[in-house]
Amino acid sequence: MTDQKKAVVLLSGGLDSATVLAMAQAQGYICYSMSFDYGQRHRAELVAAEQIARHAGVVEHKVIGLDLNGMGGSALTDSSIAVPETPQEGIPVTYVPARNTVFLSLALGWAEVLGAQDIFIGVNAVDYSGYPDCRPDFIQAFEQVANLATRAGVEGTPFRIQTPLQMLSKADIIIAGINHGVDYSLTVSCYQADAAGRACGRCDSCRLRSQGFAQAGVADPTRYQH
């Protein structure tokens, strides 16, 4: 194991992150996965992340507790803000302020401890909800910060933020995942899934996921509430 390269993979429990984990493993990385209990509306995605990590055989799966719901400002962390069920203009209220910046920072810390140079994240700038922290410019800027702010980076062992899904459509992501053996029945993408992990079928994430399976010509294994 010590002869193989290590990677920290951000694993939300959704379709994209499960695909990224499979891609990282296919590239020969020994993977450590990290999820966040940050005050989101449901824990079903955390259960899914644990199942995906176990199924994939990662070395270690870590769940970090955060209190982003204490700040509010997002429909995903503030129950007083409704999750939109129709397409919205601009950046939607499901955007969680600074979420990927926080998540990547904690993944960076763990990567430095592990001696891993690569951090994988399933951000996408094609079929996505318009979040600013999914754009290539943000990822490039964060990578620069990572290499300025760490002992490893300063001492000549640079970090790489890997975004293999960045410019893929949702259909392309699904096809890639199928080719890598991803079991999408384990994943939960819905913003307002119930305790059993069943999807609402109406939120932005559900629409993008459903369209992706249809366009990929792959049977949708999603369990719906209705």
Buried (B, 14 or more C-beta within 10 A) or exposed (E): EEEEEBBBBBBBBBBBBBBBBBBBBEBEBBBBBBBBBBBBBBBBBBBBBBBBBEBBEBEEBBBBEBEBBEEBBBBBBBEEBEBBBEEEEEEBBBBBEEBBEBBBBBBBBBBBEBEBBBBBBBBBBEBBBBBEBBBEEBBEEBBEBBBEEBEBBEEEEEBBBBBBBBEBBBBBBBBBBBEBEBBBEBBBBBBBBBEEBBBBBBBBBBBBBBBBBBBBEBEBEBBBEE
